[in-house]
Amino acid sequence: MLTDAQINELKNQLEEMKDEAYKELNNHDGYRNTEGDPNNSVGELSSVDNHPGDLGTEKFEREKDYTLNEHAKEQIQEIEAALGRIEKGTYGYSEKSGKPIPYERLKAMPTARYLVEEEEE
């Protein structure tokens, strides 16, 4: 069972992780409003002077940023779920077996919902 001090420490860690995830989301937001013409995302008025490879590179960058945004959104959801479990008093207990999750595991992975052996099943 976790102590109040451990829960507070893990809650602070989760809040920091959430802030970092939001920063990541904002860092990879450059291509969000550029669907359609890829030239809009680089401020080009025309693609006539651009090498065709530039458009491929631009598409790759947009897809990469989309993937990174999706990952950051998933992280935020996991973090918010963990913070919700803290509020409910169920944090630190496996959602599968109800057994306590070791503090060391939560310290390494504060969003953990299962024991290590349950994750492997």
N, CA, C and O atoms as a Tinker XYZ file with bonds, in Angstrom:
   484  protein
     1  N      0.844000   -1.185000    0.000000    73     2
     2  CA     0.000000    0.000000    0.000000    64     1     3
     3  C      0.889000    1.248000    0.000000    63     2     4     5
     4  O      1.912000    1.303000    0.682000    81     3
     5  N      0.475000    2.236000   -0.774000    73     3     6
     6  CA     1.253000    3.463000   -0.888000    64     5     7
     7  C      0.953000    4.413000    0.268000    63     6     8     9
     8  O     -0.173000    4.491000    0.758000    81     7
     9  N      1.989000    5.128000    0.688000    73     7    10
    10  CA     1.800000    6.158000    1.709000    64     9    11
    11  C      1.282000    7.428000    1.036000    63    10    12    13
    12  O      1.353000    7.563000   -0.186000    81    11
    13  N      0.765000    8.352000    1.832000    73    11    14
    14  CA     0.301000    9.630000    1.288000    64    13    15
    15  C      1.441000   10.379000    0.608000    63    14    16    17
    16  O      1.242000   11.003000   -0.434000    81    15
    17  N      2.633000   10.319000    1.194000    73    15    18
    18  CA     3.799000   10.995000    0.614000    64    17    19
    19  C      4.143000   10.396000   -0.753000    63    18    20    21
    20  O      4.462000   11.128000   -1.690000    81    19
    21  N      4.078000    9.074000   -0.866000    73    19    22
    22  CA     4.367000    8.425000   -2.146000    64    21    23
    23  C      3.319000    8.802000   -3.191000    63    22    24    25
    24  O      3.652000    9.072000   -4.345000    81    23
    25  N      2.065000    8.820000   -2.783000    73    23    26
    26  CA     0.996000    9.195000   -3.716000    64    25    27
    27  C      1.188000   10.633000   -4.188000    63    26    28    29
    28  O      1.034000   10.921000   -5.375000    81    27
    29  N      1.523000   11.537000   -3.269000    73    27    30
    30  CA     1.765000   12.934000   -3.653000    64    29    31
    31  C      2.944000   13.052000   -4.604000    63    30    32    33
    32  O      2.898000   13.817000   -5.567000    81    31
    33  N      3.996000   12.297000   -4.336000    73    31    34
    34  CA     5.169000   12.312000   -5.209000    64    33    35
    35  C      4.798000   11.818000   -6.612000    63    34    36    37
    36  O      5.193000   12.420000   -7.610000    81    35
    37  N      4.045000   10.730000   -6.680000    73    35    38
    38  CA     3.636000   10.177000   -7.970000    64    37    39
    39  C      2.658000   11.111000   -8.684000    63    38    40    41
    40  O      2.687000   11.229000   -9.909000    81    39
    41  N      1.797000   11.769000   -7.918000    73    39    42
    42  CA     0.864000   12.732000   -8.511000    64    41    43
    43  C      1.633000   13.888000   -9.143000    63    42    44    45
    44  O      1.311000   14.321000  -10.249000    81    43
    45  N      2.646000   14.386000   -8.440000    73    43    46
    46  CA     3.481000   15.454000   -8.995000    64    45    47
    47  C      4.197000   14.991000  -10.259000    63    46    48    49
    48  O      4.306000   15.736000  -11.233000    81    47
    49  N      4.681000   13.755000  -10.231000    73    47    50
    50  CA     5.353000   13.196000  -11.403000    64    49    51
    51  C      4.376000   13.117000  -12.585000    63    50    52    53
    52  O      4.740000   13.441000  -13.716000    81    51
    53  N      3.150000   12.690000  -12.323000    73    51    54
    54  CA     2.132000   12.618000  -13.372000    64    53    55
    55  C      1.807000   14.005000  -13.923000    63    54    56    57
    56  O      1.645000   14.166000  -15.133000    81    55
    57  N      1.711000   14.998000  -13.054000    73    55    58
    58  CA     1.431000   16.374000  -13.496000    64    57    59
    59  C      2.557000   16.893000  -14.392000    63    58    60    61
    60  O      2.297000   17.552000  -15.399000    81    59
    61  N      3.810000   16.594000  -14.025000    73    59    62
    62  CA     4.950000   17.000000  -14.851000    64    61    63
    63  C      4.910000   16.293000  -16.204000    63    62    64    65
    64  O      5.169000   16.906000  -17.240000    81    63
    65  N      4.586000   15.012000  -16.187000    73    63    66
    66  CA     4.475000   14.255000  -17.436000    64    65    67
    67  C      3.374000   14.835000  -18.324000    63    66    68    69
    68  O      3.521000   14.905000  -19.544000    81    67
    69  N      2.284000   15.244000  -17.706000    73    67    70
    70  CA     1.164000   15.826000  -18.453000    64    69    71
    71  C      1.588000   17.140000  -19.102000    63    70    72    73
    72  O      1.274000   17.388000  -20.266000    81    71
    73  N      2.300000   17.980000  -18.355000    73    71    74
    74  CA     2.803000   19.241000  -18.908000    64    73    75
    75  C      3.723000   18.985000  -20.096000    63    74    76    77
    76  O      3.633000   19.662000  -21.120000    81    75
    77  N      4.611000   18.000000  -19.950000    73    75    78
    78  CA     5.534000   17.656000  -21.041000    64    77    79
    79  C      4.778000   17.154000  -22.267000    63    78    80    81
    80  O      5.120000   17.504000  -23.397000    81    79
    81  N      3.758000   16.340000  -22.048000    73    79    82
    82  CA     2.969000   15.810000  -23.167000    64    81    83
    83  C      2.248000   16.945000  -23.894000    63    82    84    85
    84  O      2.170000   16.939000  -25.123000    81    83
    85  N      1.723000   17.915000  -23.149000    73    83    86
    86  CA     1.075000   19.065000  -23.788000    64    85    87
    87  C      2.091000   19.898000  -24.571000    63    86    88    89
    88  O      1.773000   20.411000  -25.644000    81    87
    89  N      3.301000   20.035000  -24.048000    73    87    90
    90  CA     4.349000   20.753000  -24.783000    64    89    91
    91  C      4.667000   20.034000  -26.082000    63    90    92    93
    92  O      4.806000   20.667000  -27.129000    81    91
    93  N      4.783000   18.709000  -26.016000    73    91    94
    94  CA     5.038000   17.913000  -27.223000    64    93    95
    95  C      3.915000   18.106000  -28.232000    63    94    96    97
    96  O      4.164000   18.256000  -29.428000    81    95
    97  N      2.698000   18.100000  -27.751000    73    95    98
    98  CA     1.545000   18.279000  -28.621000    64    97    99
    99  C      1.626000   19.629000  -29.323000    63    98   100   101
   100  O      1.359000   19.722000  -30.521000    81    99
   101  N      1.988000   20.660000  -28.595000    73    99   102
   102  CA     2.107000   21.995000  -29.184000    64   101   103
   103  C      3.308000   22.108000  -30.111000    63   102   104   105
   104  O      3.251000   22.838000  -31.101000    81   103
   105  N      4.393000   21.402000  -29.812000    73   103   106
   106  CA     5.581000   21.447000  -30.665000    64   105   107
   107  C      5.337000   20.838000  -32.031000    63   106   108   109
   108  O      5.946000   21.257000  -33.016000    81   107
   109  N      4.456000   19.858000  -32.102000    73   107   110
   110  CA     4.211000   19.162000  -33.363000    64   109   111
   111  C      2.897000   19.594000  -33.985000    63   110   112   113
   112  O      2.263000   18.828000  -34.711000    81   111
   113  N      2.491000   20.810000  -33.702000    73   111   114
   114  CA     1.210000   21.304000  -34.181000    64   113   115
   115  C      1.343000   22.129000  -35.454000    63   114   116   117
   116  O      0.342000   22.645000  -35.952000    81   115
   117  N      2.526000   22.263000  -35.980000    73   115   118
   118  CA     2.768000   23.129000  -37.123000    64   117   119
   119  C      2.018000   22.759000  -38.377000    63   118   120   121
   120  O      1.745000   23.627000  -39.207000    81   119
   121  N      1.681000   21.513000  -38.538000    73   119   122
   122  CA     1.034000   21.072000  -39.765000    64   121   123
   123  C     -0.451000   20.815000  -39.577000    63   122   124   125
   124  O     -1.118000   20.345000  -40.498000    81   123
   125  N     -0.964000   21.108000  -38.429000    73   123   126
   126  CA    -2.349000   20.768000  -38.110000    64   125   127
   127  C     -3.339000   21.428000  -39.062000    63   126   128   129
   128  O     -4.271000   20.777000  -39.535000    81   127
   129  N     -3.152000   22.685000  -39.342000    73   127   130
   130  CA    -4.121000   23.423000  -40.154000    64   129   131
   131  C     -3.704000   23.525000  -41.609000    63   130   132   133
   132  O     -4.102000   24.463000  -42.300000    81   131
   133  N     -2.919000   22.591000  -42.080000    73   131   134
   134  CA    -2.414000   22.680000  -43.442000    64   133   135
   135  C     -2.906000   21.546000  -44.311000    63   134   136   137
   136  O     -2.298000   21.246000  -45.339000    81   135
   137  N     -3.988000   20.916000  -43.923000    73   135   138
   138  CA    -4.519000   19.846000  -44.744000    64   137   139
   139  C     -4.916000   20.437000  -46.084000    63   138   140   141
   140  O     -5.362000   21.582000  -46.167000    81   139
   141  N     -4.749000   19.655000  -47.114000    73   139   142
   142  CA    -5.026000   20.153000  -48.445000    64   141   143
   143  C     -3.717000   20.425000  -49.140000    63   142   144   145
   144  O     -2.968000   19.494000  -49.437000    81   143
   145  N     -3.427000   21.678000  -49.405000    73   143   146
   146  CA    -2.227000   22.049000  -50.144000    64   145   147
   147  C     -1.002000   22.010000  -49.243000    63   146   148   149
   148  O     -0.917000   22.788000  -48.292000    81   147
   149  N     -0.044000   21.115000  -49.521000    73   147   150
   150  CA     1.143000   21.031000  -48.673000    64   149   151
   151  C      2.000000   22.285000  -48.707000    63   150   152   153
   152  O      2.823000   22.488000  -47.814000    81   151
   153  N      1.825000   23.134000  -49.720000    73   151   154
   154  CA     2.608000   24.370000  -49.785000    64   153   155
   155  C      2.232000   25.321000  -48.656000    63   154   156   157
   156  O      3.056000   26.126000  -48.223000    81   155
   157  N      1.002000   25.235000  -48.181000    73   155   158
   158  CA     0.569000   26.116000  -47.095000    64   157   159
   159  C      1.395000   25.907000  -45.838000    63   158   160   161
   160  O      1.626000   26.849000  -45.080000    81   159
   161  N      1.838000   24.685000  -45.614000    73   159   162
   162  CA     2.546000   24.398000  -44.374000    64   161   163
   163  C      3.956000   24.967000  -44.350000    63   162   164   165
   164  O      4.562000   25.086000  -43.285000    81   163
   165  N      4.479000   25.320000  -45.517000    73   163   166
   166  CA     5.813000   25.916000  -45.551000    64   165   167
   167  C      5.769000   27.366000  -46.008000    63   166   168   169
   168  O      6.811000   28.001000  -46.164000    81   167
   169  N      4.573000   27.889000  -46.222000    73   167   170
   170  CA     4.434000   29.282000  -46.602000    64   169   171
   171  C      4.742000   29.547000  -48.060000    63   170   172   173
   172  O      4.974000   30.699000  -48.428000    81   171
   173  N      4.753000   28.540000  -48.894000    73   171   174
   174  CA     5.027000   28.714000  -50.317000    64   173   175
   175  C      3.741000   29.098000  -51.035000    63   174   176   177
   176  O      2.668000   28.585000  -50.717000    81   175
   177  N      3.853000   29.998000  -52.000000    73   175   178
   178  CA     2.690000   30.387000  -52.787000    64   177   179
   179  C      2.461000   29.427000  -53.945000    63   178   180   181
   180  O      1.333000   29.251000  -54.405000    81   179
   181  N      3.537000   28.812000  -54.409000    73   179   182
   182  CA     3.434000   27.919000  -55.550000    64   181   183
   183  C      4.433000   26.795000  -55.407000    63   182   184   185
   184  O      5.499000   26.964000  -54.814000    81   183
   185  N      4.077000   25.635000  -55.959000    73   183   186
   186  CA     5.015000   24.516000  -55.936000    64   185   187
   187  C      5.773000   24.407000  -57.245000    63   186   188   189
   188  O      6.543000   23.465000  -57.429000    81   187
   189  N      5.574000   25.355000  -58.168000    73   187   190
   190  CA     6.203000   25.296000  -59.483000    64   189   191
   191  C      7.716000   25.291000  -59.371000    63   190   192   193
   192  O      8.372000   24.509000  -60.060000    81   191
   193  N      8.291000   26.131000  -58.530000    73   191   194
   194  CA     9.738000   26.222000  -58.410000    64   193   195
   195  C     10.323000   25.151000  -57.498000    63   194   196   197
   196  O     11.542000   24.990000  -57.439000    81   195
   197  N      9.485000   24.431000  -56.798000    73   195   198
   198  CA     9.973000   23.439000  -55.847000    64   197   199
   199  C     10.259000   22.118000  -56.532000    63   198   200   201
   200  O      9.576000   21.722000  -57.476000    81   199
   201  N     11.264000   21.463000  -56.046000    73   199   202
   202  CA    11.589000   20.116000  -56.518000    64   201   203
   203  C     10.494000   19.169000  -56.031000    63   202   204   205
   204  O     10.028000   19.312000  -54.900000    81   203
   205  N     10.071000   18.207000  -56.851000    73   203   206
   206  CA     9.019000   17.276000  -56.411000    64   205   207
   207  C      9.368000   16.555000  -55.105000    63   206   208   209
   208  O      8.479000   16.192000  -54.335000    81   207
   209  N     10.649000   16.354000  -54.864000    73   207   210
   210  CA    11.064000   15.709000  -53.619000    64   209   211
   211  C     10.727000   16.534000  -52.397000    63   210   212   213
   212  O     10.527000   15.992000  -51.310000    81   211
   213  N     10.663000   17.862000  -52.575000    73   211   214
   214  CA    10.305000   18.731000  -51.452000    64   213   215
   215  C      8.895000   18.435000  -50.952000    63   214   216   217
   216  O      8.632000   18.450000  -49.749000    81   215
   217  N      7.989000   18.165000  -51.900000    73   215   218
   218  CA     6.613000   17.850000  -51.502000    64   217   219
   219  C      6.555000   16.515000  -50.770000    63   218   220   221
   220  O      5.778000   16.360000  -49.827000    81   219
   221  N      7.367000   15.550000  -51.192000    73   219   222
   222  CA     7.425000   14.260000  -50.500000    64   221   223
   223  C      7.956000   14.419000  -49.092000    63   222   224   225
   224  O      7.447000   13.811000  -48.150000    81   223
   225  N      8.986000   15.243000  -48.954000    73   223   226
   226  CA     9.553000   15.508000  -47.633000    64   225   227
   227  C      8.519000   16.190000  -46.744000    63   226   228   229
   228  O      8.372000   15.860000  -45.567000    81   227
   229  N      7.808000   17.143000  -47.331000    73   227   230
   230  CA     6.784000   17.860000  -46.579000    64   229   231
   231  C      5.685000   16.909000  -46.117000    63   230   232   233
   232  O      5.219000   17.005000  -44.982000    81   231
   233  N      5.270000   15.994000  -46.986000    73   231   234
   234  CA     4.236000   15.018000  -46.617000    64   233   235
   235  C      4.740000   14.123000  -45.488000    63   234   236   237
   236  O      4.007000   13.835000  -44.541000    81   235
   237  N      5.991000   13.685000  -45.594000    73   235   238
   238  CA     6.576000   12.852000  -44.542000    64   237   239
   239  C      6.564000   13.588000  -43.207000    63   238   240   241
   240  O      6.189000   13.014000  -42.184000    81   239
   241  N      6.971000   14.854000  -43.212000    73   239   242
   242  CA     7.014000   15.648000  -41.976000    64   241   243
   243  C      5.621000   15.806000  -41.378000    63   242   244   245
   244  O      5.456000   15.736000  -40.160000    81   243
   245  N      4.625000   16.016000  -42.223000    73   243   246
   246  CA     3.254000   16.155000  -41.716000    64   245   247
   247  C      2.771000   14.852000  -41.098000    63   246   248   249
   248  O      2.142000   14.858000  -40.039000    81   247
   249  N      3.065000   13.734000  -41.758000    73   247   250
   250  CA     2.655000   12.431000  -41.220000    64   249   251
   251  C      3.368000   12.123000  -39.907000    63   250   252   253
   252  O      2.772000   11.578000  -38.978000    81   251
   253  N      4.648000   12.480000  -39.840000    73   251   254
   254  CA     5.417000   12.264000  -38.604000    64   253   255
   255  C      4.824000   13.086000  -37.465000    63   254   256   257
   256  O      4.640000   12.580000  -36.358000    81   255
   257  N      4.527000   14.351000  -37.739000    73   255   258
   258  CA     3.945000   15.203000  -36.699000    64   257   259
   259  C      2.570000   14.703000  -36.277000    63   258   260   261
   260  O      2.219000   14.771000  -35.099000    81   259
   261  N      1.791000   14.203000  -37.232000    73   259   262
   262  CA     0.480000   13.642000  -36.897000    64   261   263
   263  C      0.649000   12.460000  -35.941000    63   262   264   265
   264  O     -0.071000   12.350000  -34.948000    81   263
   265  N      1.603000   11.578000  -36.245000    73   263   266
   266  CA     1.856000   10.407000  -35.405000    64   265   267
   267  C      2.312000   10.828000  -34.012000    63   266   268   269
   268  O      1.848000   10.274000  -33.014000    81   267
   269  N      3.214000   11.799000  -33.936000    73   267   270
   270  CA     3.685000   12.285000  -32.637000    64   269   271
   271  C      2.550000   12.929000  -31.845000    63   270   272   273
   272  O      2.476000   12.777000  -30.626000    81   271
   273  N      1.667000   13.647000  -32.537000    73   271   274
   274  CA     0.507000   14.242000  -31.859000    64   273   275
   275  C     -0.401000   13.165000  -31.288000    63   274   276   277
   276  O     -0.878000   13.288000  -30.160000    81   275
   277  N     -0.640000   12.117000  -32.055000    73   275   278
   278  CA    -1.501000   11.035000  -31.582000    64   277   279
   279  C     -0.889000   10.361000  -30.351000    63   278   280   281
   280  O     -1.597000   10.026000  -29.401000    81   279
   281  N      0.425000   10.168000  -30.377000    73   279   282
   282  CA     1.105000    9.565000  -29.225000    64   281   283
   283  C      0.964000   10.464000  -27.990000    63   282   284   285
   284  O      0.683000    9.979000  -26.894000    81   283
   285  N      1.160000   11.765000  -28.171000    73   283   286
   286  CA     1.038000   12.703000  -27.048000    64   285   287
   287  C     -0.389000   12.699000  -26.498000    63   286   288   289
   288  O     -0.587000   12.760000  -25.284000    81   287
   289  N     -1.381000   12.627000  -27.386000    73   287   290
   290  CA    -2.780000   12.586000  -26.935000    64   289   291
   291  C     -3.051000   11.324000  -26.122000    63   290   292   293
   292  O     -3.741000   11.375000  -25.104000    81   291
   293  N     -2.510000   10.191000  -26.568000    73   291   294
   294  CA    -2.680000    8.936000  -25.827000    64   293   295
   295  C     -2.023000    9.024000  -24.453000    63   294   296   297
   296  O     -2.581000    8.560000  -23.458000    81   295
   297  N     -0.830000    9.626000  -24.406000    73   295   298
   298  CA    -0.144000    9.804000  -23.121000    64   297   299
   299  C     -0.984000   10.649000  -22.172000    63   298   300   301
   300  O     -1.119000   10.322000  -20.993000    81   299
   301  N     -1.541000   11.725000  -22.686000    73   299   302
   302  CA    -2.362000   12.616000  -21.859000    64   301   303
   303  C     -3.570000   11.861000  -21.309000    63   302   304   305
   304  O     -3.929000   12.026000  -20.144000    81   303
   305  N     -4.193000   11.036000  -22.143000    73   303   306
   306  CA    -5.344000   10.246000  -21.682000    64   305   307
   307  C     -4.936000    9.281000  -20.573000    63   306   308   309
   308  O     -5.647000    9.144000  -19.578000    81   307
   309  N     -3.795000    8.612000  -20.740000    73   307   310
   310  CA    -3.318000    7.677000  -19.714000    64   309   311
   311  C     -3.002000    8.403000  -18.412000    63   310   312   313
   312  O     -3.317000    7.912000  -17.328000    81   311
   313  N     -2.382000    9.570000  -18.522000    73   311   314
   314  CA    -2.028000   10.357000  -17.339000    64   313   315
   315  C     -3.289000   10.837000  -16.628000    63   314   316   317
   316  O     -3.392000   10.745000  -15.404000    81   315
   317  N     -4.247000   11.348000  -17.399000    73   315   318
   318  CA    -5.494000   11.819000  -16.786000    64   317   319
   319  C     -6.251000   10.669000  -16.126000    63   318   320   321
   320  O     -6.886000   10.859000  -15.089000    81   319
   321  N     -6.185000    9.476000  -16.723000    73   319   322
   322  CA    -6.828000    8.308000  -16.112000    64   321   323
   323  C     -6.153000    7.976000  -14.781000    63   322   324   325
   324  O     -6.828000    7.662000  -13.801000    81   323
   325  N     -4.816000    8.045000  -14.747000    73   323   326
   326  CA    -4.085000    7.772000  -13.501000    64   325   327
   327  C     -4.426000    8.814000  -12.438000    63   326   328   329
   328  O     -4.620000    8.470000  -11.272000    81   327
   329  N     -4.500000   10.076000  -12.832000    73   327   330
   330  CA    -4.875000   11.129000  -11.882000    64   329   331
   331  C     -6.300000   10.908000  -11.372000    63   330   332   333
   332  O     -6.597000   11.172000  -10.207000    81   331
   333  N     -7.164000   10.429000  -12.238000    73   331   334
   334  CA    -8.531000   10.103000  -11.828000    64   333   335
   335  C     -8.568000    8.970000  -10.812000    63   334   336   337
   336  O     -9.363000    8.990000   -9.873000    81   335
   337  N     -7.694000    7.974000  -11.011000    73   335   338
   338  CA    -7.620000    6.867000  -10.054000    64   337   339
   339  C     -7.106000    7.356000   -8.704000    63   338   340   341
   340  O     -7.527000    6.853000   -7.662000    81   339
   341  N     -6.203000    8.331000   -8.713000    73   339   342
   342  CA    -5.728000    8.909000   -7.446000    64   341   343
   343  C     -6.907000    9.555000   -6.724000    63   342   344   345
   344  O     -7.087000    9.354000   -5.523000    81   343
   345  N     -7.705000   10.323000   -7.449000    73   343   346
   346  CA    -8.860000   11.000000   -6.846000    64   345   347
   347  C     -9.871000   10.000000   -6.284000    63   346   348   349
   348  O    -10.474000   10.242000   -5.238000    81   347
   349  N    -10.055000    8.877000   -6.983000    73   347   350
   350  CA   -11.024000    7.855000   -6.544000    64   349   351
   351  C    -10.483000    6.968000   -5.434000    63   350   352   353
   352  O    -11.241000    6.272000   -4.759000    81   351
   353  N     -9.154000    6.997000   -5.247000    73   351   354
   354  CA    -8.551000    6.137000   -4.236000    64   353   355
   355  C     -8.223000    4.739000   -4.736000    63   354   356   357
   356  O     -7.944000    3.846000   -3.937000    81   355
   357  N     -8.255000    4.540000   -6.056000    73   355   358
   358  CA    -7.952000    3.218000   -6.616000    64   357   359
   359  C     -6.562000    3.156000   -7.238000    63   358   360   361
   360  O     -6.154000    2.113000   -7.750000    81   359
   361  N     -5.837000    4.265000   -7.195000    73   359   362
   362  CA    -4.495000    4.309000   -7.784000    64   361   363
   363  C     -3.555000    3.391000   -7.010000    63   362   364   365
   364  O     -3.592000    3.331000   -5.781000    81   363
   365  N     -2.711000    2.680000   -7.754000    73   363   366
   366  CA    -1.740000    1.802000   -7.112000    64   365   367
   367  C     -2.241000    0.387000   -6.929000    63   366   368   369
   368  O     -1.555000   -0.452000   -6.346000    81   367
   369  N     -3.445000    0.119000   -7.430000    73   367   370
   370  CA    -4.001000   -1.233000   -7.369000    64   369   371
   371  C     -4.268000   -1.714000   -8.793000    63   370   372   373
   372  O     -4.750000   -0.957000   -9.635000    81   371
   373  N     -3.953000   -2.966000   -9.047000    73   371   374
   374  CA    -4.165000   -3.546000  -10.365000    64   373   375
   375  C     -5.641000   -3.519000  -10.734000    63   374   376   377
   376  O     -6.502000   -3.869000   -9.926000    81   375
   377  N     -5.921000   -3.099000  -11.959000    73   375   378
   378  CA    -7.301000   -3.115000  -12.442000    64   377   379
   379  C     -7.755000   -4.538000  -12.764000    63   378   380   381
   380  O     -8.950000   -4.799000  -12.901000    81   379
   381  N     -6.803000   -5.444000  -12.881000    73   379   382
   382  CA    -7.133000   -6.829000  -13.209000    64   381   383
   383  C     -7.367000   -7.660000  -11.951000    63   382   384   385
   384  O     -8.387000   -8.338000  -11.833000    81   383
   385  N     -6.423000   -7.608000  -11.014000    73   383   386
   386  CA    -6.493000   -8.483000   -9.836000    64   385   387
   387  C     -6.842000   -7.752000   -8.543000    63   386   388   389
   388  O     -7.244000   -8.379000   -7.563000    81   387
   389  N     -6.692000   -6.436000   -8.537000    73   387   390
   390  CA    -6.933000   -5.670000   -7.320000    64   389   391
   391  C     -5.757000   -5.673000   -6.360000    63   390   392   393
   392  O     -5.821000   -5.063000   -5.292000    81   391
   393  N     -4.672000   -6.363000   -6.740000    73   391   394
   394  CA    -3.482000   -6.421000   -5.879000    64   393   395
   395  C     -2.717000   -5.101000   -5.970000    63   394   396   397
   396  O     -2.777000   -4.415000   -6.990000    81   395
   397  N     -1.995000   -4.743000   -4.895000    73   395   398
   398  CA    -1.201000   -3.509000   -4.925000    64   397   399
   399  C     -0.070000   -3.592000   -5.956000    63   398   400   401
   400  O      0.620000   -4.605000   -6.070000    81   399
   401  N      0.096000   -2.506000   -6.695000    73   399   402
   402  CA     1.207000   -2.388000   -7.641000    64   401   403
   403  C      2.393000   -1.850000   -6.850000    63   402   404   405
   404  O      2.251000   -0.845000   -6.153000    81   403
   405  N      3.565000   -2.495000   -6.938000    73   403   406
   406  CA     4.725000   -2.028000   -6.168000    64   405   407
   407  C      5.089000   -0.571000   -6.491000    63   406   408   409
   408  O      4.995000   -0.123000   -7.634000    81   407
   409  N      5.501000    0.138000   -5.458000    73   407   410
   410  CA     5.893000    1.542000   -5.603000    64   409   411
   411  C      6.983000    1.706000   -6.658000    63   410   412   413
   412  O      6.958000    2.664000   -7.430000    81   411
   413  N      7.939000    0.778000   -6.696000    73   411   414
   414  CA     9.041000    0.863000   -7.659000    64   413   415
   415  C      8.509000    0.863000   -9.091000    63   414   416   417
   416  O      9.015000    1.593000   -9.943000    81   415
   417  N      7.496000    0.050000   -9.353000    73   415   418
   418  CA     6.900000    0.006000  -10.697000    64   417   419
   419  C      6.201000    1.326000  -11.005000    63   418   420   421
   420  O      6.337000    1.865000  -12.103000    81   419
   421  N      5.458000    1.840000  -10.042000    73   419   422
   422  CA     4.752000    3.101000  -10.254000    64   421   423
   423  C      5.723000    4.263000  -10.418000    63   422   424   425
   424  O      5.464000    5.193000  -11.181000    81   423
   425  N      6.828000    4.208000   -9.708000    73   423   426
   426  CA     7.845000    5.257000   -9.838000    64   425   427
   427  C      8.414000    5.261000  -11.259000    63   426   428   429
   428  O      8.643000    6.319000  -11.845000    81   427
   429  N      8.641000    4.052000  -11.805000    73   427   430
   430  CA     9.181000    3.930000  -13.160000    64   429   431
   431  C      8.115000    4.207000  -14.216000    63   430   432   433
   432  O      8.415000    4.746000  -15.281000    81   431
   433  N      6.877000    3.838000  -13.919000    73   431   434
   434  CA     5.777000    3.984000  -14.876000    64   433   435
   435  C      4.509000    4.390000  -14.115000    63   434   436   437
   436  O      3.676000    3.541000  -13.796000    81   435
   437  N      4.366000    5.681000  -13.828000    73   435   438
   438  CA     3.265000    6.142000  -12.975000    64   437   439
   439  C      1.863000    5.883000  -13.531000    63   438   440   441
   440  O      0.880000    5.957000  -12.794000    81   439
   441  N      1.771000    5.582000  -14.816000    73   439   442
   442  CA     0.458000    5.308000  -15.402000    64   441   443
   443  C      0.106000    3.826000  -15.368000    63   442   444   445
   444  O     -0.932000    3.430000  -15.896000    81   443
   445  N      0.956000    2.999000  -14.753000    73   443   446
   446  CA     0.733000    1.545000  -14.728000    64   445   447
   447  C     -0.626000    1.214000  -14.124000    63   446   448   449
   448  O     -1.030000    1.765000  -13.100000    81   447
   449  N     -1.314000    0.295000  -14.792000    73   447   450
   450  CA    -2.632000   -0.142000  -14.315000    64   449   451
   451  C     -2.631000   -1.592000  -13.871000    63   450   452   453
   452  O     -3.595000   -2.071000  -13.274000    81   451
   453  N     -1.534000   -2.292000  -14.170000    73   451   454
   454  CA    -1.452000   -3.720000  -13.870000    64   453   455
   455  C     -0.100000   -4.058000  -13.253000    63   454   456   457
   456  O      0.848000   -3.279000  -13.354000    81   455
   457  N     -0.019000   -5.204000  -12.624000    73   455   458
   458  CA     1.256000   -5.754000  -12.175000    64   457   459
   459  C      2.047000   -6.187000  -13.409000    63   458   460   461
   460  O      1.464000   -6.430000  -14.465000    81   459
   461  N      3.363000   -6.283000  -13.278000    73   459   462
   462  CA     4.209000   -6.667000  -14.410000    64   461   463
   463  C      3.756000   -7.997000  -14.998000    63   462   464   465
   464  O      3.610000   -8.127000  -16.213000    81   463
   465  N      3.533000   -8.989000  -14.128000    73   463   466
   466  CA     3.155000  -10.317000  -14.622000    64   465   467
   467  C      1.797000  -10.300000  -15.323000    63   466   468   469
   468  O      1.548000  -11.128000  -16.199000    81   467
   469  N      0.925000   -9.380000  -14.953000    73   467   470
   470  CA    -0.377000   -9.266000  -15.618000    64   469   471
   471  C     -0.244000   -8.605000  -16.985000    63   470   472   473
   472  O     -1.002000   -8.921000  -17.902000    81   471
   473  N      0.706000   -7.699000  -17.127000    73   471   474
   474  CA     0.965000   -7.057000  -18.420000    64   473   475
   475  C      1.430000   -8.081000  -19.438000    63   474   476   477
   476  O      1.105000   -7.986000  -20.622000    81   475
   477  N      2.192000   -9.058000  -18.973000    73   475   478
   478  CA     2.780000  -10.054000  -19.868000    64   477   479
   479  C      1.776000  -11.103000  -20.314000    63   478   480   481
   480  O      2.038000  -11.841000  -21.264000    81   479
   481  N      0.638000  -11.183000  -19.650000    73   479   482
   482  CA    -0.370000  -12.200000  -19.990000    64   481   483
   483  C     -1.049000  -11.896000  -21.299000    63   482   484
   484  O     -1.920000  -12.651000  -21.731000    81   483
